[in-house]
Amino acid sequence: MYGMRTQDNAPATHFRSDRLCRVNGELYFSTRENTLEGPFDNAEAAAREIQAYIERMQMLSARR
């Protein structure tokens, strides 16, 4: 994908990757901010929290 995020100075290529991972058998998702969020009981719960996380980050970005 070729594009620009609001905080980027110039267009760049960004690669999508699977953000779900297991750490010591527990399910987490990784963020652009380089954090691991979780643990979650299952992939569906993680997917709901990913969407909630995206919405929170968009709201924070809109306030700036």
CHARMM-style PDB file with segment names, atoms N, HN, CA, C and O in Angstrom:
ATOM      1  N   MET     1       0.851  -1.163   0.000  1.00  0.00      PROA
ATOM      2  CA  MET     1       0.000   0.000   0.000  1.00  0.00      PROA
ATOM      3  C   MET     1       0.900   1.230   0.000  1.00  0.00      PROA
ATOM      4  O   MET     1       1.862   1.290   0.766  1.00  0.00      PROA
ATOM      5  N   TYR     2       0.606   2.198  -0.836  1.00  0.00      PROA
ATOM      6  HN  TYR     2      -0.175   2.149  -1.458  1.00  0.00      PROA
ATOM      7  CA  TYR     2       1.386   3.422  -0.941  1.00  0.00      PROA
ATOM      8  C   TYR     2       0.504   4.568  -0.498  1.00  0.00      PROA
ATOM      9  O   TYR     2      -0.573   4.773  -1.057  1.00  0.00      PROA
ATOM     10  N   GLY     3       0.938   5.311   0.489  1.00  0.00      PROA
ATOM     11  HN  GLY     3       1.814   5.145   0.943  1.00  0.00      PROA
ATOM     12  CA  GLY     3       0.121   6.412   0.959  1.00  0.00      PROA
ATOM     13  C   GLY     3       0.798   7.170   2.069  1.00  0.00      PROA
ATOM     14  O   GLY     3       1.960   6.925   2.392  1.00  0.00      PROA
ATOM     15  N   MET     4       0.058   8.095   2.652  1.00  0.00      PROA
ATOM     16  HN  MET     4      -0.886   8.294   2.389  1.00  0.00      PROA
ATOM     17  CA  MET     4       0.598   8.938   3.693  1.00  0.00      PROA
ATOM     18  C   MET     4      -0.320   8.960   4.891  1.00  0.00      PROA
ATOM     19  O   MET     4      -1.530   9.139   4.752  1.00  0.00      PROA
ATOM     20  N   ARG     5       0.249   8.779   6.068  1.00  0.00      PROA
ATOM     21  HN  ARG     5       1.232   8.634   6.181  1.00  0.00      PROA
ATOM     22  CA  ARG     5      -0.491   8.988   7.303  1.00  0.00      PROA
ATOM     23  C   ARG     5      -0.319  10.449   7.681  1.00  0.00      PROA
ATOM     24  O   ARG     5       0.604  11.105   7.197  1.00  0.00      PROA
ATOM     25  N   THR     6      -1.177  10.965   8.524  1.00  0.00      PROA
ATOM     26  HN  THR     6      -1.927  10.433   8.918  1.00  0.00      PROA
ATOM     27  CA  THR     6      -1.120  12.390   8.860  1.00  0.00      PROA
ATOM     28  C   THR     6       0.198  12.783   9.507  1.00  0.00      PROA
ATOM     29  O   THR     6       0.650  13.914   9.331  1.00  0.00      PROA
ATOM     30  N   GLN     7       0.826  11.878  10.250  1.00  0.00      PROA
ATOM     31  HN  GLN     7       0.459  10.959  10.392  1.00  0.00      PROA
ATOM     32  CA  GLN     7       2.077  12.221  10.915  1.00  0.00      PROA
ATOM     33  C   GLN     7       3.307  11.995  10.035  1.00  0.00      PROA
ATOM     34  O   GLN     7       4.419  12.309  10.461  1.00  0.00      PROA
ATOM     35  N   ASP     8       3.146  11.465   8.830  1.00  0.00      PROA
ATOM     36  HN  ASP     8       2.243  11.211   8.484  1.00  0.00      PROA
ATOM     37  CA  ASP     8       4.271  11.210   7.931  1.00  0.00      PROA
ATOM     38  C   ASP     8       4.682  12.488   7.198  1.00  0.00      PROA
ATOM     39  O   ASP     8       3.842  13.313   6.840  1.00  0.00      PROA
ATOM     40  N   ASN     9       5.981  12.632   6.986  1.00  0.00      PROA
ATOM     41  HN  ASN     9       6.664  11.962   7.277  1.00  0.00      PROA
ATOM     42  CA  ASN     9       6.496  13.776   6.238  1.00  0.00      PROA
ATOM     43  C   ASN     9       6.415  13.568   4.733  1.00  0.00      PROA
ATOM     44  O   ASN     9       6.286  14.533   3.979  1.00  0.00      PROA
ATOM     45  N   ALA    10       6.491  12.320   4.292  1.00  0.00      PROA
ATOM     46  HN  ALA    10       6.595  11.537   4.905  1.00  0.00      PROA
ATOM     47  CA  ALA    10       6.479  12.018   2.856  1.00  0.00      PROA
ATOM     48  C   ALA    10       5.763  10.697   2.633  1.00  0.00      PROA
ATOM     49  O   ALA    10       5.709   9.865   3.538  1.00  0.00      PROA
ATOM     50  N   PRO    11       5.210  10.490   1.439  1.00  0.00      PROA
ATOM     51  CA  PRO    11       4.567   9.207   1.150  1.00  0.00      PROA
ATOM     52  C   PRO    11       5.552   8.055   1.308  1.00  0.00      PROA
ATOM     53  O   PRO    11       6.748   8.210   1.059  1.00  0.00      PROA
ATOM     54  N   ALA    12       5.049   6.921   1.716  1.00  0.00      PROA
ATOM     55  HN  ALA    12       4.078   6.795   1.918  1.00  0.00      PROA
ATOM     56  CA  ALA    12       5.899   5.746   1.905  1.00  0.00      PROA
ATOM     57  C   ALA    12       5.067   4.500   1.683  1.00  0.00      PROA
ATOM     58  O   ALA    12       3.838   4.555   1.644  1.00  0.00      PROA
ATOM     59  N   THR    13       5.738   3.396   1.542  1.00  0.00      PROA
ATOM     60  HN  THR    13       6.737   3.351   1.574  1.00  0.00      PROA
ATOM     61  CA  THR    13       5.059   2.122   1.401  1.00  0.00      PROA
ATOM     62  C   THR    13       4.831   1.539   2.790  1.00  0.00      PROA
ATOM     63  O   THR    13       5.769   1.401   3.574  1.00  0.00      PROA
ATOM     64  N   HSD    14       3.591   1.200   3.088  1.00  0.00      PROA
ATOM     65  HN  HSD    14       2.828   1.312   2.451  1.00  0.00      PROA
ATOM     66  CA  HSD    14       3.235   0.597   4.374  1.00  0.00      PROA
ATOM     67  C   HSD    14       2.691  -0.795   4.097  1.00  0.00      PROA
ATOM     68  O   HSD    14       1.835  -0.968   3.229  1.00  0.00      PROA
ATOM     69  N   PHE    15       3.176  -1.774   4.818  1.00  0.00      PROA
ATOM     70  HN  PHE    15       3.871  -1.634   5.523  1.00  0.00      PROA
ATOM     71  CA  PHE    15       2.758  -3.144   4.626  1.00  0.00      PROA
ATOM     72  C   PHE    15       1.828  -3.567   5.746  1.00  0.00      PROA
ATOM     73  O   PHE    15       2.129  -3.359   6.921  1.00  0.00      PROA
ATOM     74  N   ARG    16       0.711  -4.154   5.389  1.00  0.00      PROA
ATOM     75  HN  ARG    16       0.466  -4.322   4.434  1.00  0.00      PROA
ATOM     76  CA  ARG    16      -0.212  -4.690   6.381  1.00  0.00      PROA
ATOM     77  C   ARG    16       0.330  -6.037   6.843  1.00  0.00      PROA
ATOM     78  O   ARG    16       0.914  -6.791   6.065  1.00  0.00      PROA
ATOM     79  N   SER    17       0.127  -6.316   8.100  1.00  0.00      PROA
ATOM     80  HN  SER    17      -0.348  -5.704   8.732  1.00  0.00      PROA
ATOM     81  CA  SER    17       0.538  -7.605   8.625  1.00  0.00      PROA
ATOM     82  C   SER    17      -0.510  -8.076   9.620  1.00  0.00      PROA
ATOM     83  O   SER    17      -1.344  -7.297  10.083  1.00  0.00      PROA
ATOM     84  N   ASP    18      -0.455  -9.330   9.932  1.00  0.00      PROA
ATOM     85  HN  ASP    18       0.222  -9.962   9.555  1.00  0.00      PROA
ATOM     86  CA  ASP    18      -1.367  -9.871  10.922  1.00  0.00      PROA
ATOM     87  C   ASP    18      -0.976  -9.298  12.270  1.00  0.00      PROA
ATOM     88  O   ASP    18       0.144  -9.520  12.730  1.00  0.00      PROA
ATOM     89  N   ARG    19      -1.855  -8.580  12.899  1.00  0.00      PROA
ATOM     90  HN  ARG    19      -2.765  -8.400  12.525  1.00  0.00      PROA
ATOM     91  CA  ARG    19      -1.538  -7.935  14.166  1.00  0.00      PROA
ATOM     92  C   ARG    19      -1.790  -8.830  15.368  1.00  0.00      PROA
ATOM     93  O   ARG    19      -1.450  -8.459  16.492  1.00  0.00      PROA
ATOM     94  N   LEU    20      -2.378  -9.998  15.155  1.00  0.00      PROA
ATOM     95  HN  LEU    20      -2.655 -10.299  14.243  1.00  0.00      PROA
ATOM     96  CA  LEU    20      -2.607 -10.921  16.264  1.00  0.00      PROA
ATOM     97  C   LEU    20      -1.391 -11.818  16.449  1.00  0.00      PROA
ATOM     98  O   LEU    20      -0.804 -12.307  15.484  1.00  0.00      PROA
ATOM     99  N   CYS    21      -1.028 -12.022  17.707  1.00  0.00      PROA
ATOM    100  HN  CYS    21      -1.505 -11.624  18.491  1.00  0.00      PROA
ATOM    101  CA  CYS    21       0.089 -12.914  17.989  1.00  0.00      PROA
ATOM    102  C   CYS    21      -0.156 -13.587  19.338  1.00  0.00      PROA
ATOM    103  O   CYS    21      -0.977 -13.139  20.137  1.00  0.00      PROA
ATOM    104  N   ARG    22       0.564 -14.650  19.562  1.00  0.00      PROA
ATOM    105  HN  ARG    22       1.232 -15.014  18.913  1.00  0.00      PROA
ATOM    106  CA  ARG    22       0.494 -15.347  20.846  1.00  0.00      PROA
ATOM    107  C   ARG    22       1.814 -15.165  21.570  1.00  0.00      PROA
ATOM    108  O   ARG    22       2.890 -15.337  20.997  1.00  0.00      PROA
ATOM    109  N   VAL    23       1.709 -14.814  22.837  1.00  0.00      PROA
ATOM    110  HN  VAL    23       0.835 -14.674  23.303  1.00  0.00      PROA
ATOM    111  CA  VAL    23       2.864 -14.677  23.704  1.00  0.00      PROA
ATOM    112  C   VAL    23       2.604 -15.566  24.911  1.00  0.00      PROA
ATOM    113  O   VAL    23       1.649 -15.357  25.658  1.00  0.00      PROA
ATOM    114  N   ASN    24       3.464 -16.560  25.091  1.00  0.00      PROA
ATOM    115  HN  ASN    24       4.240 -16.731  24.484  1.00  0.00      PROA
ATOM    116  CA  ASN    24       3.277 -17.535  26.174  1.00  0.00      PROA
ATOM    117  C   ASN    24       1.871 -18.136  26.147  1.00  0.00      PROA
ATOM    118  O   ASN    24       1.271 -18.377  27.195  1.00  0.00      PROA
ATOM    119  N   GLY    25       1.351 -18.376  24.938  1.00  0.00      PROA
ATOM    120  HN  GLY    25       1.838 -18.180  24.087  1.00  0.00      PROA
ATOM    121  CA  GLY    25       0.054 -19.000  24.769  1.00  0.00      PROA
ATOM    122  C   GLY    25      -1.124 -18.054  24.870  1.00  0.00      PROA
ATOM    123  O   GLY    25      -2.265 -18.480  24.690  1.00  0.00      PROA
ATOM    124  N   GLU    26      -0.884 -16.772  25.153  1.00  0.00      PROA
ATOM    125  HN  GLU    26       0.043 -16.425  25.299  1.00  0.00      PROA
ATOM    126  CA  GLU    26      -1.974 -15.806  25.274  1.00  0.00      PROA
ATOM    127  C   GLU    26      -2.050 -14.938  24.030  1.00  0.00      PROA
ATOM    128  O   GLU    26      -1.028 -14.633  23.416  1.00  0.00      PROA
ATOM    129  N   LEU    27      -3.269 -14.537  23.655  1.00  0.00      PROA
ATOM    130  HN  LEU    27      -4.100 -14.785  24.153  1.00  0.00      PROA
ATOM    131  CA  LEU    27      -3.528 -13.795  22.422  1.00  0.00      PROA
ATOM    132  C   LEU    27      -3.446 -12.287  22.670  1.00  0.00      PROA
ATOM    133  O   LEU    27      -4.084 -11.759  23.580  1.00  0.00      PROA
ATOM    134  N   TYR    28      -2.646 -11.602  21.841  1.00  0.00      PROA
ATOM    135  HN  TYR    28      -2.127 -12.031  21.101  1.00  0.00      PROA
ATOM    136  CA  TYR    28      -2.457 -10.150  21.910  1.00  0.00      PROA
ATOM    137  C   TYR    28      -2.561  -9.576  20.507  1.00  0.00      PROA
ATOM    138  O   TYR    28      -2.505 -10.310  19.520  1.00  0.00      PROA
ATOM    139  N   PHE    29      -2.713  -8.238  20.422  1.00  0.00      PROA
ATOM    140  HN  PHE    29      -2.758  -7.642  21.224  1.00  0.00      PROA
ATOM    141  CA  PHE    29      -2.523  -7.578  19.133  1.00  0.00      PROA
ATOM    142  C   PHE    29      -1.488  -6.483  19.295  1.00  0.00      PROA
ATOM    143  O   PHE    29      -1.370  -5.874  20.358  1.00  0.00      PROA
ATOM    144  N   SER    30      -0.736  -6.238  18.226  1.00  0.00      PROA
ATOM    145  HN  SER    30      -0.832  -6.733  17.362  1.00  0.00      PROA
ATOM    146  CA  SER    30       0.293  -5.207  18.247  1.00  0.00      PROA
ATOM    147  C   SER    30      -0.241  -3.946  17.580  1.00  0.00      PROA
ATOM    148  O   SER    30      -1.124  -4.008  16.724  1.00  0.00      PROA
ATOM    149  N   THR    31       0.306  -2.798  17.985  1.00  0.00      PROA
ATOM    150  HN  THR    31       1.022  -2.748  18.680  1.00  0.00      PROA
ATOM    151  CA  THR    31      -0.145  -1.507  17.476  1.00  0.00      PROA
ATOM    152  C   THR    31       0.982  -0.799  16.750  1.00  0.00      PROA
ATOM    153  O   THR    31       2.146  -1.180  16.880  1.00  0.00      PROA
ATOM    154  N   ARG    32       0.643   0.235  15.981  1.00  0.00      PROA
ATOM    155  HN  ARG    32      -0.302   0.544  15.875  1.00  0.00      PROA
ATOM    156  CA  ARG    32       1.654   1.066  15.322  1.00  0.00      PROA
ATOM    157  C   ARG    32       2.537   1.761  16.347  1.00  0.00      PROA
ATOM    158  O   ARG    32       3.688   2.100  16.071  1.00  0.00      PROA
ATOM    159  N   GLU    33       1.978   1.966  17.530  1.00  0.00      PROA
ATOM    160  HN  GLU    33       1.044   1.690  17.754  1.00  0.00      PROA
ATOM    161  CA  GLU    33       2.728   2.631  18.596  1.00  0.00      PROA
ATOM    162  C   GLU    33       3.689   1.670  19.280  1.00  0.00      PROA
ATOM    163  O   GLU    33       4.343   2.020  20.263  1.00  0.00      PROA
ATOM    164  N   ASN    34       3.767   0.447  18.746  1.00  0.00      PROA
ATOM    165  HN  ASN    34       3.236   0.162  17.948  1.00  0.00      PROA
ATOM    166  CA  ASN    34       4.688  -0.576  19.213  1.00  0.00      PROA
ATOM    167  C   ASN    34       4.348  -1.077  20.616  1.00  0.00      PROA
ATOM    168  O   ASN    34       5.232  -1.290  21.446  1.00  0.00      PROA
ATOM    169  N   THR    35       3.046  -1.261  20.864  1.00  0.00      PROA
ATOM    170  HN  THR    35       2.328  -1.088  20.190  1.00  0.00      PROA
ATOM    171  CA  THR    35       2.605  -1.851  22.116  1.00  0.00      PROA
ATOM    172  C   THR    35       1.886  -3.160  21.827  1.00  0.00      PROA
ATOM    173  O   THR    35       1.401  -3.380  20.717  1.00  0.00      PROA
ATOM    174  N   LEU    36       1.822  -4.015  22.821  1.00  0.00      PROA
ATOM    175  HN  LEU    36       2.216  -3.836  23.723  1.00  0.00      PROA
ATOM    176  CA  LEU    36       1.011  -5.234  22.744  1.00  0.00      PROA
ATOM    177  C   LEU    36      -0.189  -5.033  23.651  1.00  0.00      PROA
ATOM    178  O   LEU    36      -0.037  -4.697  24.826  1.00  0.00      PROA
ATOM    179  N   GLU    37      -1.371  -5.237  23.113  1.00  0.00      PROA
ATOM    180  HN  GLU    37      -1.494  -5.510  22.159  1.00  0.00      PROA
ATOM    181  CA  GLU    37      -2.619  -5.079  23.869  1.00  0.00      PROA
ATOM    182  C   GLU    37      -3.219  -6.452  24.108  1.00  0.00      PROA
ATOM    183  O   GLU    37      -3.283  -7.272  23.192  1.00  0.00      PROA
ATOM    184  N   GLY    38      -3.652  -6.703  25.314  1.00  0.00      PROA
ATOM    185  HN  GLY    38      -3.601  -6.037  26.058  1.00  0.00      PROA
ATOM    186  CA  GLY    38      -4.259  -7.992  25.638  1.00  0.00      PROA
ATOM    187  C   GLY    38      -3.898  -8.402  27.034  1.00  0.00      PROA
ATOM    188  O   GLY    38      -3.455  -7.560  27.816  1.00  0.00      PROA
ATOM    189  N   PRO    39      -4.059  -9.621  27.378  1.00  0.00      PROA
ATOM    190  CA  PRO    39      -4.424 -10.779  26.553  1.00  0.00      PROA
ATOM    191  C   PRO    39      -5.939 -10.880  26.346  1.00  0.00      PROA
ATOM    192  O   PRO    39      -6.730 -10.298  27.088  1.00  0.00      PROA
ATOM    193  N   PHE    40      -6.310 -11.631  25.321  1.00  0.00      PROA
ATOM    194  HN  PHE    40      -5.668 -12.104  24.718  1.00  0.00      PROA
ATOM    195  CA  PHE    40      -7.709 -11.857  24.973  1.00  0.00      PROA
ATOM    196  C   PHE    40      -8.000 -13.345  24.982  1.00  0.00      PROA
ATOM    197  O   PHE    40      -7.122 -14.170  24.733  1.00  0.00      PROA
ATOM    198  N   ASP    41      -9.267 -13.675  25.278  1.00  0.00      PROA
ATOM    199  HN  ASP    41      -9.981 -13.005  25.480  1.00  0.00      PROA
ATOM    200  CA  ASP    41      -9.680 -15.074  25.357  1.00  0.00      PROA
ATOM    201  C   ASP    41      -9.724 -15.757  24.000  1.00  0.00      PROA
ATOM    202  O   ASP    41      -9.454 -16.953  23.887  1.00  0.00      PROA
ATOM    203  N   ASN    42     -10.072 -14.974  22.950  1.00  0.00      PROA
ATOM    204  HN  ASN    42     -10.292 -14.003  23.041  1.00  0.00      PROA
ATOM    205  CA  ASN    42     -10.198 -15.562  21.616  1.00  0.00      PROA
ATOM    206  C   ASN    42     -10.022 -14.475  20.559  1.00  0.00      PROA
ATOM    207  O   ASN    42      -9.947 -13.289  20.880  1.00  0.00      PROA
ATOM    208  N   ALA    43      -9.958 -14.890  19.302  1.00  0.00      PROA
ATOM    209  HN  ALA    43     -10.019 -15.854  19.041  1.00  0.00      PROA
ATOM    210  CA  ALA    43      -9.728 -13.955  18.201  1.00  0.00      PROA
ATOM    211  C   ALA    43     -10.882 -12.970  18.029  1.00  0.00      PROA
ATOM    212  O   ALA    43     -10.661 -11.825  17.632  1.00  0.00      PROA
ATOM    213  N   GLU    44     -12.095 -13.396  18.320  1.00  0.00      PROA
ATOM    214  HN  GLU    44     -12.274 -14.326  18.642  1.00  0.00      PROA
ATOM    215  CA  GLU    44     -13.253 -12.504  18.184  1.00  0.00      PROA
ATOM    216  C   GLU    44     -13.170 -11.364  19.194  1.00  0.00      PROA
ATOM    217  O   GLU    44     -13.446 -10.214  18.853  1.00  0.00      PROA
ATOM    218  N   ALA    45     -12.795 -11.670  20.427  1.00  0.00      PROA
ATOM    219  HN  ALA    45     -12.570 -12.604  20.705  1.00  0.00      PROA
ATOM    220  CA  ALA    45     -12.648 -10.630  21.455  1.00  0.00      PROA
ATOM    221  C   ALA    45     -11.521  -9.670  21.068  1.00  0.00      PROA
ATOM    222  O   ALA    45     -11.638  -8.459  21.255  1.00  0.00      PROA
ATOM    223  N   ALA    46     -10.441 -10.212  20.534  1.00  0.00      PROA
ATOM    224  HN  ALA    46     -10.346 -11.196  20.382  1.00  0.00      PROA
ATOM    225  CA  ALA    46      -9.327  -9.372  20.090  1.00  0.00      PROA
ATOM    226  C   ALA    46      -9.773  -8.459  18.944  1.00  0.00      PROA
ATOM    227  O   ALA    46      -9.410  -7.283  18.919  1.00  0.00      PROA
ATOM    228  N   ALA    47     -10.547  -8.982  18.006  1.00  0.00      PROA
ATOM    229  HN  ALA    47     -10.841  -9.937  18.027  1.00  0.00      PROA
ATOM    230  CA  ALA    47     -11.020  -8.180  16.878  1.00  0.00      PROA
ATOM    231  C   ALA    47     -11.901  -7.023  17.359  1.00  0.00      PROA
ATOM    232  O   ALA    47     -11.803  -5.914  16.834  1.00  0.00      PROA
ATOM    233  N   ARG    48     -12.751  -7.273  18.344  1.00  0.00      PROA
ATOM    234  HN  ARG    48     -12.830  -8.174  18.770  1.00  0.00      PROA
ATOM    235  CA  ARG    48     -13.583  -6.200  18.911  1.00  0.00      PROA
ATOM    236  C   ARG    48     -12.699  -5.132  19.552  1.00  0.00      PROA
ATOM    237  O   ARG    48     -12.945  -3.937  19.386  1.00  0.00      PROA
ATOM    238  N   GLU    49     -11.688  -5.555  20.269  1.00  0.00      PROA
ATOM    239  HN  GLU    49     -11.488  -6.526  20.404  1.00  0.00      PROA
ATOM    240  CA  GLU    49     -10.803  -4.603  20.941  1.00  0.00      PROA
ATOM    241  C   GLU    49      -9.917  -3.854  19.951  1.00  0.00      PROA
ATOM    242  O   GLU    49      -9.573  -2.695  20.182  1.00  0.00      PROA
ATOM    243  N   ILE    50      -9.545  -4.505  18.853  1.00  0.00      PROA
ATOM    244  HN  ILE    50      -9.824  -5.447  18.665  1.00  0.00      PROA
ATOM    245  CA  ILE    50      -8.788  -3.808  17.804  1.00  0.00      PROA
ATOM    246  C   ILE    50      -9.630  -2.666  17.260  1.00  0.00      PROA
ATOM    247  O   ILE    50      -9.135  -1.549  17.109  1.00  0.00      PROA
ATOM    248  N   GLN    51     -10.892  -2.934  16.966  1.00  0.00      PROA
ATOM    249  HN  GLN    51     -11.293  -3.841  17.089  1.00  0.00      PROA
ATOM    250  CA  GLN    51     -11.781  -1.890  16.440  1.00  0.00      PROA
ATOM    251  C   GLN    51     -11.963  -0.766  17.452  1.00  0.00      PROA
ATOM    252  O   GLN    51     -11.943   0.408  17.083  1.00  0.00      PROA
ATOM    253  N   ALA    52     -12.139  -1.111  18.719  1.00  0.00      PROA
ATOM    254  HN  ALA    52     -12.155  -2.065  19.019  1.00  0.00      PROA
ATOM    255  CA  ALA    52     -12.281  -0.096  19.765  1.00  0.00      PROA
ATOM    256  C   ALA    52     -10.999   0.731  19.886  1.00  0.00      PROA
ATOM    257  O   ALA    52     -11.063   1.947  20.070  1.00  0.00      PROA
ATOM    258  N   TYR    53      -9.854   0.093  19.786  1.00  0.00      PROA
ATOM    259  HN  TYR    53      -9.801  -0.895  19.636  1.00  0.00      PROA
ATOM    260  CA  TYR    53      -8.569   0.790  19.857  1.00  0.00      PROA
ATOM    261  C   TYR    53      -8.438   1.782  18.696  1.00  0.00      PROA
ATOM    262  O   TYR    53      -8.032   2.927  18.898  1.00  0.00      PROA
ATOM    263  N   ILE    54      -8.778   1.344  17.492  1.00  0.00      PROA
ATOM    264  HN  ILE    54      -9.108   0.415  17.328  1.00  0.00      PROA
ATOM    265  CA  ILE    54      -8.714   2.220  16.316  1.00  0.00      PROA
ATOM    266  C   ILE    54      -9.607   3.434  16.514  1.00  0.00      PROA
ATOM    267  O   ILE    54      -9.202   4.559  16.220  1.00  0.00      PROA
ATOM    268  N   GLU    55     -10.816   3.214  17.010  1.00  0.00      PROA
ATOM    269  HN  GLU    55     -11.145   2.301  17.249  1.00  0.00      PROA
ATOM    270  CA  GLU    55     -11.749   4.322  17.234  1.00  0.00      PROA
ATOM    271  C   GLU    55     -11.203   5.301  18.272  1.00  0.00      PROA
ATOM    272  O   GLU    55     -11.326   6.514  18.098  1.00  0.00      PROA
ATOM    273  N   ARG    56     -10.596   4.787  19.358  1.00  0.00      PROA
ATOM    274  HN  ARG    56     -10.496   3.802  19.499  1.00  0.00      PROA
ATOM    275  CA  ARG    56     -10.002   5.665  20.372  1.00  0.00      PROA
ATOM    276  C   ARG    56      -8.865   6.486  19.782  1.00  0.00      PROA
ATOM    277  O   ARG    56      -8.761   7.683  20.051  1.00  0.00      PROA
ATOM    278  N   MET    57      -8.020   5.860  18.987  1.00  0.00      PROA
ATOM    279  HN  MET    57      -8.105   4.888  18.768  1.00  0.00      PROA
ATOM    280  CA  MET    57      -6.889   6.581  18.395  1.00  0.00      PROA
ATOM    281  C   MET    57      -7.368   7.641  17.404  1.00  0.00      PROA
ATOM    282  O   MET    57      -6.781   8.720  17.325  1.00  0.00      PROA
ATOM    283  N   GLN    58      -8.414   7.348  16.656  1.00  0.00      PROA
ATOM    284  HN  GLN    58      -8.891   6.471  16.720  1.00  0.00      PROA
ATOM    285  CA  GLN    58      -8.959   8.328  15.714  1.00  0.00      PROA
ATOM    286  C   GLN    58      -9.555   9.511  16.460  1.00  0.00      PROA
ATOM    287  O   GLN    58      -9.411  10.652  16.021  1.00  0.00      PROA
ATOM    288  N   MET    59     -10.225   9.256  17.584  1.00  0.00      PROA
ATOM    289  HN  MET    59     -10.342   8.329  17.940  1.00  0.00      PROA
ATOM    290  CA  MET    59     -10.783  10.345  18.386  1.00  0.00      PROA
ATOM    291  C   MET    59      -9.669  11.221  18.955  1.00  0.00      PROA
ATOM    292  O   MET    59      -9.778  12.447  18.950  1.00  0.00      PROA
ATOM    293  N   LEU    60      -8.608  10.601  19.439  1.00  0.00      PROA
ATOM    294  HN  LEU    60      -8.519   9.605  19.442  1.00  0.00      PROA
ATOM    295  CA  LEU    60      -7.479  11.369  19.968  1.00  0.00      PROA
ATOM    296  C   LEU    60      -6.830  12.218  18.867  1.00  0.00      PROA
ATOM    297  O   LEU    60      -6.467  13.373  19.092  1.00  0.00      PROA
ATOM    298  N   SER    61      -6.693  11.638  17.696  1.00  0.00      PROA
ATOM    299  HN  SER    61      -6.988  10.700  17.513  1.00  0.00      PROA
ATOM    300  CA  SER    61      -6.089  12.343  16.577  1.00  0.00      PROA
ATOM    301  C   SER    61      -6.945  13.538  16.152  1.00  0.00      PROA
ATOM    302  O   SER    61      -6.414  14.590  15.796  1.00  0.00      PROA
ATOM    303  N   ALA    62      -8.260  13.374  16.190  1.00  0.00      PROA
ATOM    304  HN  ALA    62      -8.691  12.520  16.480  1.00  0.00      PROA
ATOM    305  CA  ALA    62      -9.168  14.439  15.783  1.00  0.00      PROA
ATOM    306  C   ALA    62      -9.141  15.609  16.766  1.00  0.00      PROA
ATOM    307  O   ALA    62      -9.434  16.741  16.383  1.00  0.00      PROA
ATOM    308  N   ARG    63      -8.797  15.351  18.012  1.00  0.00      PROA
ATOM    309  HN  ARG    63      -8.559  14.431  18.323  1.00  0.00      PROA
ATOM    310  CA  ARG    63      -8.742  16.408  19.032  1.00  0.00      PROA
ATOM    311  C   ARG    63      -7.523  17.296  18.881  1.00  0.00      PROA
ATOM    312  O   ARG    63      -7.503  18.406  19.414  1.00  0.00      PROA
ATOM    313  N   ARG    64      -6.517  16.840  18.177  1.00  0.00      PROA
ATOM    314  HN  ARG    64      -6.533  15.938  17.745  1.00  0.00      PROA
ATOM    315  CA  ARG    64      -5.266  17.615  18.047  1.00  0.00      PROA
ATOM    316  C   ARG    64      -5.368  18.687  17.024  1.00  0.00      PROA
ATOM    317  OT1 ARG    64      -4.405  19.420  16.799  1.00  0.00      PROA
TER     318      ARG     64
END
